Amino acid sequence: MSRLPNWFRLISIAFVVLVAHVAKAAETPNVVMILSDDQAWTDYGFMGHPTIKTPHLDKLATESATFVNGYVPTSLCRPSLATLISGLYPHQHKISGNDPPTKQTDRGEMLRHIRRIPKLPALLGDAGYVSFQSGKWWEGNFKEGGFTAGMTHGDPAKRGRHGDEGLKIGRDGLDPVWAFLDEAKGMPFFLWYAPIMPHQPHTPPERLLAKYQSPDRPMELAKYYAMCEWFDETCGALLDGLERRGLSDNTLVVYVTDNGWIQKTAESDVPADWQNPFAPKSKRSPYDGGLRTPIMLRLPDKIEPAKYETLVSSVDLAPTILHACGLTPPVEMPGLNLLDVIAAEGKSDRDAVFGAIFEHDVPDIDDPAAGLLFRWCRHENIKLIEPTATGSRPELYDLVTDPHEEHNLAADQPEKVAALQKRLDAWWTPGTETSR
């Protein structure tokens, strides 16, 4: 039999390489991370809120593995976002508060920790991904997080300390996201969509505010409710944009909230001298109103839609995303691969989740323990809150019978308190990079 001509052999080889490349691309999902900002775990239609309408996120929940008992380890945005980008707890990544010790401290000094820790966009970039930062981002220029492109340039003088131009996303449309997706041109991508919504300022469109205004509802609450729906609309626009571009089937969509929020109103049952615009048991607190969040993962034909009661944490998301993209997470990441939990129909060896609350302004940039206010642990349905202030007493709650943490059981169950304190001590080892 005569030998094949060289040109035919070269074309055949090229065809095989192309088929292999296409097959590999089909196995490499894109990743879109949607981050709500200052929204309570109760404030969605699919989580049972009687008033707030979130039809697009409700639909996403039906298409996802939805973990209704998700948590972030801390209820403040900057350290919570650093956990999402690194897969580490705040006492590991050492980004424990929003602002430096004094106004005279150069914020650039706070960037040394983002530079030394693993970063999800950079790890994906090593595997050929392009990435885009939009929305909330505290760590200077988007490049500090390993993103290949982004909106935040890192100049606080131009538009605040936590996102500058990135904060326009969502409220001012999604054009920068569309431009990134269109320029990716078949490259696998990671998109960070973190609009400052429903976060203050609560300035919803009048058409939405009108839906929630009523004589018996404080205007502050109506505005917050409308902001939740406005955020939902932007999520719907984003998901529709993926669909129009033929990207939905091969894109892992991840949803989580950075921290919770309970709107303070003139009628709220809060201390008269309470200065913050949010109620005490929400943002910056060790209570579920600040810590709990639904966590969703959607990847058609790869992740079976289901609702799980399993305890999960935002520390699980970075290692889960890396596994989904065929990569091995760094050994210092303590989180679970939620794909394994889903494959096991929600079963997990984990029976507890952990976290800590720190000062808003960090006393010591390099020592999170210096600003520690509380540690907390949820074991099955029981939650322990352990304050650090001298003379303060631990708090223990049964979250099934008391989901809003109003009845402290610590005095009646000292053995349970002691057992969970031991669990906290085993998890928390200040100053190490390997505590779990």
PEDA-V187988 format. One record per pair of residues at least 4 apart in sequence whose C-alpha atoms are under 7 Angstrom apart, sorted by sequence separation. I is the first residue (numbers start at 1). J is the second residue. D is the distance in whole Angstrom. If there is no record, write none. Layout:
BEGIN
<<I	J	D> <I	J	D>>
END
This chain:
BEGIN
<<4	8	7> <5	9	6> <6	10	6> <7	11	6> <8	12	6> <9	13	6> <10	14	6> <11	15	6> <12	16	6> <13	17	6> <14	18	6> <15	19	6> <16	20	6> <17	21	6> <18	22	6> <19	23	6> <20	24	6> <21	25	6> <22	26	6> <23	27	6> <24	28	6> <39	43	7> <43	47	7> <44	48	6> <45	49	5> <54	58	6> <55	59	6> <56	60	6> <57	61	6> <58	62	7> <59	63	7> <60	64	6> <76	80	6> <77	81	6> <78	82	6> <79	83	6> <80	84	7> <81	85	6> <82	86	6> <83	87	5> <88	92	6> <89	93	6> <90	94	5> <101	105	7> <111	115	6> <112	116	7> <113	117	6> <119	123	6> <120	124	6> <121	125	6> <122	126	6> <123	127	7> <124	128	7> <125	129	5> <140	144	7> <143	147	5> <156	160	5> <160	164	5> <163	167	5> <168	172	5> <169	173	6> <170	174	6> <174	178	6> <175	179	6> <176	180	6> <177	181	6> <178	182	6> <179	183	6> <180	184	6> <204	208	7> <205	209	6> <206	210	6> <207	211	7> <209	213	6> <213	217	7> <217	221	7> <218	222	6> <219	223	6> <220	224	6> <221	225	6> <222	226	6> <223	227	6> <224	228	6> <225	229	7> <226	230	6> <227	231	6> <228	232	6> <229	233	6> <230	234	7> <231	235	6> <232	236	6> <233	237	6> <234	238	6> <235	239	6> <236	240	6> <237	241	6> <238	242	6> <239	243	6> <240	244	6> <241	245	6> <242	246	6> <243	247	6> <247	251	6> <264	268	6> <270	274	7> <278	282	7> <281	285	6> <286	290	7> <287	291	6> <288	292	5> <299	303	5> <316	320	6> <317	321	6> <318	322	6> <319	323	6> <320	324	6> <321	325	6> <322	326	6> <323	327	5> <329	333	7> <337	341	7> <338	342	6> <339	343	6> <340	344	6> <341	345	6> <342	346	5> <364	368	7> <368	372	7> <378	382	6> <379	383	6> <398	402	6> <399	403	4> <402	406	7> <409	413	6> <410	414	6> <413	417	6> <414	418	6> <415	419	6> <416	420	6> <417	421	6> <418	422	6> <419	423	7> <420	424	6> <421	425	6> <422	426	6> <423	427	6> <424	428	6> <425	429	7> <4	9	7> <42	47	6> <44	49	6> <61	66	6> <75	80	7> <83	88	5> <88	93	6> <90	95	6> <91	96	7> <100	105	6> <124	129	5> <125	130	6> <139	144	7> <142	147	6> <143	148	7> <156	161	5> <159	164	4> <169	174	6> <204	209	6> <217	222	7> <242	247	5> <243	248	5> <278	283	7> <280	285	7> <282	287	6> <285	290	6> <286	291	7> <298	303	6> <322	327	5> <323	328	6> <341	346	5> <378	383	4> <387	392	6> <397	402	7> <402	407	7> <42	48	7> <43	49	5> <74	80	6> <83	89	6> <90	96	5> <158	164	6> <159	165	7> <213	219	7> <242	248	5> <281	287	6> <284	290	6> <322	328	6> <341	347	6> <364	370	6> <377	383	6> <378	384	6> <387	393	7> <399	405	7> <429	435	6> <42	49	6> <45	52	6> <83	90	6> <100	107	7> <142	149	7> <282	289	4> <283	290	4> <322	329	6> <341	348	6> <363	370	6> <377	384	5> <387	394	6> <410	417	6> <428	435	6> <44	52	6> <45	53	6> <72	80	7> <142	150	6> <156	164	7> <281	289	6> <282	290	4> <363	371	6> <376	384	6> <377	385	7> <386	394	5> <397	405	6> <427	435	6> <428	436	7> <43	52	6> <44	53	7> <45	54	6> <133	142	6> <213	222	6> <270	279	7> <281	290	7> <362	371	6> <376	385	4> <385	394	6> <386	395	7> <427	436	5> <44	54	6> <121	131	6> <142	152	6> <154	164	7> <212	222	5> <319	329	5> <375	385	6> <376	386	6> <385	395	5> <397	407	7> <79	90	6> <141	152	6> <142	153	6> <152	163	5> <374	385	7> <375	386	5> <384	395	6> <385	396	6> <397	408	6> <46	58	5> <141	153	4> <152	164	6> <359	371	5> <374	386	5> <375	387	7> <384	396	5> <396	408	5> <397	409	6> <45	58	6> <82	95	7> <140	153	7> <141	154	4> <152	165	5> <209	222	7> <212	225	7> <264	277	5> <358	371	5> <359	372	7> <374	387	4> <383	396	6> <384	397	7> <395	408	5> <396	409	5> <133	147	6> <140	154	4> <151	165	6> <152	166	5> <209	223	6> <212	226	7> <263	277	7> <264	278	5> <319	333	7> <358	372	4> <359	373	7> <373	387	6> <374	388	6> <383	397	5> <395	409	7> <396	410	5> <132	147	6> <137	152	7> <151	166	5> <263	278	5> <264	279	5> <357	372	6> <358	373	5> <373	388	5> <382	397	6> <383	398	7> <395	410	5> <73	89	7> <79	95	5> <131	147	5> <132	148	6> <133	149	7> <134	150	6> <262	278	5> <263	279	6> <319	335	6> <320	336	7> <357	373	6> <373	389	7> <382	398	5> <394	410	7> <79	96	5> <131	148	5> <132	149	5> <133	150	4> <134	151	6> <209	226	5> <261	278	6> <262	279	5> <319	336	7> <320	337	4> <357	374	5> <381	398	6> <382	399	6> <79	97	6> <95	113	7> <130	148	6> <131	149	6> <132	150	5> <133	151	6> <208	226	5> <319	337	6> <320	338	6> <356	374	6> <357	375	6> <381	399	5> <78	97	6> <94	113	7> <204	223	7> <316	335	4> <320	339	6> <356	375	4> <381	400	6> <78	98	5> <93	113	7> <203	223	7> <262	282	6> <315	335	5> <316	336	5> <355	375	6> <356	376	6> <202	223	6> <261	282	5> <316	337	6> <355	376	5> <202	224	6> <204	226	6> <260	282	6> <261	283	5> <316	338	7> <354	376	6> <355	377	7> <138	161	7> <204	227	5> <260	283	5> <354	377	5> <93	117	7> <121	145	7> <122	146	4> <138	162	4> <259	283	6> <353	377	6> <354	378	7> <114	139	7> <121	146	5> <122	147	7> <137	162	5> <138	163	6> <170	195	6> <202	227	6> <352	377	7> <353	378	5> <119	145	6> <121	147	5> <136	162	6> <137	163	5> <169	195	6> <198	224	7> <204	230	7> <352	378	5> <353	379	7> <119	146	6> <136	163	5> <262	289	7> <352	379	4> <111	139	6> <135	163	6> <167	195	6> <261	289	6> <351	379	6> <352	380	6> <115	144	7> <167	196	6> <198	227	5> <260	289	5> <261	290	6> <351	380	6> <114	144	7> <136	166	6> <197	227	7> <198	228	5> <260	290	4> <86	117	7> <114	145	7> <135	166	4> <136	167	6> <259	290	5> <260	291	6> <86	118	5> <134	166	5> <135	167	5> <259	291	6> <260	292	7> <86	119	5> <135	168	7> <198	231	6> <384	417	7> <85	119	5> <86	120	6> <135	169	6> <197	231	6> <85	120	5> <134	169	6> <257	293	6> <310	346	6> <384	420	7> <256	293	6> <256	294	6> <308	346	6> <256	295	5> <255	295	5> <256	296	7> <313	353	7> <255	296	5> <311	352	7> <312	353	7> <221	263	6> <254	296	6> <255	297	7> <311	353	7> <254	297	5> <221	265	7> <253	297	6> <254	298	7> <220	265	6> <252	297	7> <253	298	5> <252	298	6> <253	299	7> <218	265	7> <252	299	5> <377	424	7> <251	299	6> <250	299	7> <249	299	7> <249	300	5> <130	187	7> <129	187	7> <130	188	6> <131	189	5> <132	190	6> <133	191	6> <134	192	6> <135	193	6> <136	194	5> <129	188	5> <130	189	5> <131	190	5> <132	191	5> <133	192	5> <134	193	5> <135	194	4> <136	195	6> <78	138	6> <129	189	5> <130	190	6> <131	191	6> <132	192	6> <133	193	7> <134	194	6> <135	195	4> <136	196	6> <129	190	7> <135	196	6> <369	430	7> <170	234	6> <121	190	7> <286	357	6> <285	357	7> <284	357	7> <286	374	7> <286	376	7> <286	385	7> <332	433	7> <332	434	6> <334	436	6> <30	188	5> <31	189	6> <32	190	6> <33	191	6> <34	192	7> <35	193	6> <36	194	7> <29	188	7> <30	189	5> <31	190	5> <32	191	5> <33	192	5> <34	193	5> <35	194	5> <37	196	6> <39	198	7> <28	188	7> <30	190	6> <31	191	6> <32	192	6> <33	193	6> <34	194	6> <37	197	5> <38	198	6> <36	197	6> <37	198	6> <38	199	5> <37	199	5> <52	225	6> <54	229	6> <57	232	6> <53	229	6> <56	232	6> <52	229	7> <56	233	7> <81	258	6> <54	232	5> <80	258	6> <56	235	7> <56	236	5> <77	258	6> <77	259	6> <76	259	6> <75	259	5> <75	260	7> <72	258	7> <72	259	7> <120	318	6> <76	283	6> <75	283	5> <76	284	5> <75	284	5> <75	285	6> <75	290	5> <75	291	5> <74	291	6> <39	257	7> <73	291	7> <32	251	7> <41	260	7> <72	291	5> <30	250	6> <31	251	5> <32	252	6> <33	253	6> <34	254	6> <35	255	6> <36	256	6> <37	257	6> <38	258	7> <39	259	7> <40	260	4> <71	291	5> <72	292	6> <29	250	5> <30	251	4> <31	252	5> <32	253	5> <33	254	5> <34	255	5> <35	256	5> <36	257	4> <37	258	6> <38	259	5> <39	260	5> <40	261	5> <71	292	4> <29	251	5> <30	252	6> <31	253	6> <32	254	6> <33	255	6> <34	256	7> <35	257	5> <36	258	6> <37	259	7> <38	260	5> <39	261	5> <40	262	6> <70	292	6> <71	293	5> <29	252	6> <35	258	7> <38	261	5> <69	292	7> <70	293	5> <26	250	7> <69	293	7> <70	294	5> <69	294	6> <70	295	6> <68	294	5> <89	315	7> <67	294	6> <68	295	7> <88	315	6> <66	294	7> <67	295	5> <87	315	5> <66	295	6> <67	296	6> <87	316	7> <66	296	4> <84	314	6> <87	317	7> <65	296	6> <66	297	7> <84	315	6> <87	318	5> <64	296	6> <65	297	5> <83	315	6> <86	318	7> <87	319	7> <64	297	5> <65	298	6> <84	317	7> <85	318	7> <64	298	4> <84	318	6> <61	296	7> <63	298	6> <65	303	7> <65	304	6> <64	304	7> <65	305	5> <66	306	6> <67	307	6> <68	308	6> <69	309	6> <64	305	4> <65	306	5> <66	307	5> <67	308	5> <68	309	6> <69	310	6> <70	311	6> <71	312	6> <72	313	6> <63	305	5> <64	306	6> <65	307	6> <66	308	6> <67	309	6> <69	311	5> <70	312	5> <71	313	5> <72	314	5> <62	305	6> <67	310	7> <69	312	7> <70	313	5> <71	314	6> <88	333	6> <87	333	5> <88	334	7> <87	335	7> <40	289	6> <40	290	7> <41	292	6> <41	293	5> <41	294	6> <110	365	7> <101	361	6> <97	358	6> <99	360	7> <100	361	6> <101	362	5> <96	358	6> <97	359	6> <98	360	6> <99	361	5> <100	362	5> <101	363	5> <97	360	5> <98	361	6> <99	362	6> <101	364	7> <97	361	6> <97	362	5> <100	365	7> <96	362	7> <94	366	6> <96	368	6> <94	367	7> <94	368	6> <91	368	6> <73	354	6> <74	355	6> <73	355	4> <74	356	6> <75	357	7> <73	356	6> <74	357	5> <29	325	6> <28	325	6> <91	430	7> <92	432	7> <92	433	5>>
END
